[in-house]
């Protein structure tokens, strides 16, 4: 049996192909490459839900040259609205009205 070697995929006991880890690559832009921790790793390690993870991803890149700028901010707002709807069965307006009356 071939010895385990990180960053390699065993084709057979005699042939090995080195392949970089997916976490060391970025497809389309470089807005996460200089981050202390990439958003995907942060979201995964902290078991953060899908929409909250999307918000973290967008907030990590919106102001980078290869990020989405205002479009990322609008999408993050929409994803927060989805969290309110799905997890709290409310909307931003309904929540603001409730808070204002406390």
Helices and strands as residue ranges (DSSP letters): E 8-10, E 16-18, G 22-24, H 39-45, H 50-61, H 70-88, H 92-100
